[in-house]
Amino acid sequence: MRRLFSALAVTGFLLTSLPAVSWAQSLPGFTLFSGVKSENQLPFRLDFGGQTNAWDRYRLRIPAKKMKVAASEFVVSYPNYYKGKFDPKKIEVRVRDKKVALTEAKWDRENGVIMIYPQEPVPAGSNVEIVLSNVKNPAFGGIYYFNCYTVSPGDAAALRSYMGTWILSVS
């Protein structure tokens, strides 16, 4: 009986002592009452756990099924109450795990928008990952809705197409 109790105690200790970071901010699971339909929720990963006032790397993913047309521009908007900081020099786009050359990446902090311009349009049907490195998370935790839009090549009016929303949690 003593061995069983010891084994249970050790197992319980090991399970509860695992860092919450490993479970907290991987791809989103089932979200209730977010206001965003499940088919519009995009997968993401916060590499360093989404801790307040800490440095992080955001991996914002767009599944191939969402990329119905090629994209010559990616626009990521975020709410005005998000007080984190981005490093435009540390923004990259990855397609099939390969870095895509960018013409420019701009952060418009006044309007809460990050604009990313690949040198060549990203083909339709591609799995895309927008990697934001050197992100300084906000000092206060919260839920932040990051929206993704694309612009198709040759779109004279430069109309943005909604791809979906990443629901990020900083705690």
C-alpha positions as CSV (number, residue, x, y, z in Angstrom):
1,M,0.0,0.0,0.0
2,R,2.9,2.3,0.9
3,R,4.5,1.7,-2.6
4,L,1.2,2.5,-4.4
5,F,0.7,5.7,-2.4
6,S,4.3,6.7,-3.1
7,A,3.9,6.0,-6.8
8,L,0.7,8.0,-7.0
9,A,2.3,10.9,-5.1
10,V,5.3,11.0,-7.4
11,T,3.2,10.7,-10.6
12,G,0.9,13.5,-9.4
13,F,3.8,15.7,-8.6
14,L,5.4,15.1,-12.0
15,L,2.1,15.8,-13.8
16,T,1.4,19.0,-11.9
17,S,4.9,20.3,-12.0
18,L,5.1,20.3,-15.9
19,P,5.2,23.8,-17.0
20,A,1.8,25.2,-18.0
21,V,3.6,26.9,-20.9
22,S,3.8,23.6,-22.7
23,W,0.0,23.3,-22.7
24,A,-1.0,26.9,-22.7
25,Q,-0.2,28.4,-26.0
26,S,0.0,25.8,-28.7
27,L,-2.6,25.6,-31.4
28,P,-6.1,26.6,-30.3
29,G,-8.5,24.0,-29.2
30,F,-12.2,24.3,-28.8
31,T,-13.2,27.9,-28.0
32,L,-16.7,28.7,-26.6
33,F,-18.3,32.1,-26.9
34,S,-15.5,33.8,-28.7
35,G,-17.7,35.6,-31.2
36,V,-15.6,34.1,-34.0
37,K,-17.1,31.2,-35.9
38,S,-15.0,28.1,-35.6
39,E,-14.3,28.0,-39.3
40,N,-12.8,31.5,-39.1
41,Q,-10.5,30.7,-36.2
42,L,-6.9,30.3,-37.4
43,P,-4.2,28.2,-35.7
44,F,-1.2,29.8,-34.0
45,R,1.6,29.1,-31.6
46,L,3.3,31.4,-29.0
47,D,6.7,29.9,-28.8
48,F,7.6,31.2,-25.3
49,G,4.2,30.8,-23.7
50,G,2.5,34.2,-24.0
51,Q,3.7,35.5,-20.6
52,T,3.0,39.2,-19.8
53,N,5.8,41.7,-20.3
54,A,8.0,39.0,-21.8
55,W,9.7,38.5,-25.2
56,D,7.9,36.0,-27.5
57,R,7.6,34.7,-31.0
58,Y,4.2,34.4,-32.6
59,R,3.7,31.8,-35.3
60,L,0.4,32.8,-37.0
61,R,-0.7,30.1,-39.4
62,I,-3.0,30.2,-42.4
63,P,-4.1,26.7,-43.6
64,A,-3.9,25.9,-47.3
65,K,-7.7,25.6,-47.6
66,K,-8.1,29.3,-46.6
67,M,-5.6,30.4,-49.3
68,K,-8.1,30.2,-52.2
69,V,-6.2,32.8,-54.3
70,A,-2.6,33.9,-54.4
71,A,-1.5,36.7,-52.0
72,S,0.7,39.7,-52.8
73,E,0.2,41.3,-49.3
74,F,-0.7,40.0,-45.8
75,V,-2.3,42.4,-43.4
76,V,-2.5,41.5,-39.7
77,S,-4.7,43.8,-37.6
78,Y,-5.0,43.7,-33.8
79,P,-7.1,45.6,-31.2
80,N,-6.1,49.1,-30.0
81,Y,-6.0,47.8,-26.4
82,Y,-3.1,45.4,-27.3
83,K,0.0,47.2,-26.0
84,G,2.7,44.8,-27.1
85,K,5.6,45.8,-29.5
86,F,6.7,44.2,-32.8
87,D,10.0,44.3,-34.5
88,P,9.3,44.8,-38.3
89,K,12.9,43.6,-39.1
90,K,12.1,40.2,-37.4
91,I,8.9,39.4,-39.4
92,E,9.0,36.6,-41.9
93,V,6.6,34.6,-44.0
94,R,7.1,30.8,-44.4
95,V,5.6,28.6,-47.1
96,R,6.2,24.9,-46.9
97,D,8.7,25.6,-44.1
98,K,10.8,27.8,-46.4
99,K,11.3,31.5,-45.8
100,V,9.8,33.7,-48.4
101,A,11.7,36.8,-49.5
102,L,10.0,40.0,-48.5
103,T,10.0,43.4,-50.1
104,E,8.9,45.1,-46.9
105,A,7.2,44.5,-43.5
106,K,5.7,47.6,-41.9
107,W,4.2,48.1,-38.4
108,D,1.7,50.9,-38.2
109,R,1.3,51.1,-34.4
110,E,-1.2,54.0,-34.5
111,N,-3.7,52.0,-36.6
112,G,-2.9,48.6,-35.1
113,V,-1.8,47.0,-38.4
114,I,1.2,45.0,-39.6
115,M,1.6,44.9,-43.4
116,I,3.8,42.3,-45.1
117,Y,4.8,42.4,-48.8
118,P,6.4,39.3,-50.3
119,Q,8.6,39.8,-53.3
120,E,6.7,37.2,-55.2
121,P,3.0,36.4,-54.6
122,V,2.4,33.4,-52.3
123,P,0.6,30.8,-54.4
124,A,-3.0,29.7,-53.7
125,G,-3.4,26.5,-51.8
126,S,-0.2,27.0,-49.7
127,N,0.1,26.5,-46.0
128,V,1.4,29.9,-44.8
129,E,3.1,30.8,-41.5
130,I,3.6,34.4,-40.5
131,V,6.4,34.5,-37.9
132,L,6.7,37.6,-35.7
133,S,9.9,37.3,-33.7
134,N,11.1,39.8,-31.0
135,V,7.6,40.5,-29.8
136,K,7.3,42.2,-26.5
137,N,4.0,41.0,-24.9
138,P,1.8,43.5,-23.2
139,A,2.3,44.2,-19.5
140,F,-1.2,43.1,-18.7
141,G,-2.8,39.9,-19.8
142,G,-5.8,39.5,-21.9
143,I,-7.4,37.9,-25.0
144,Y,-6.5,39.6,-28.3
145,Y,-8.1,39.0,-31.6
146,F,-5.6,39.3,-34.5
147,N,-7.3,39.4,-37.9
148,C,-5.7,38.3,-41.1
149,Y,-6.4,39.8,-44.5
150,T,-4.7,39.2,-47.9
151,V,-4.6,41.2,-51.1
152,S,-4.5,39.3,-54.4
153,P,-1.9,40.2,-57.1
154,G,-3.2,42.5,-59.7
155,D,-6.2,43.6,-57.6
156,A,-6.4,47.3,-58.8
157,A,-8.6,48.3,-55.9
158,A,-6.4,46.5,-53.4
159,L,-9.4,45.0,-51.7
160,R,-8.5,43.0,-48.6
161,S,-10.0,39.4,-48.2
162,Y,-10.6,38.2,-44.7
163,M,-8.7,35.0,-44.0
164,G,-9.7,34.5,-40.4
165,T,-8.8,35.4,-36.8
166,W,-6.2,34.2,-34.3
167,I,-7.4,34.4,-30.8
168,L,-4.3,35.0,-28.7
169,S,-4.1,34.8,-24.9
170,V,-1.4,36.6,-22.9
171,S,-1.4,35.8,-19.2
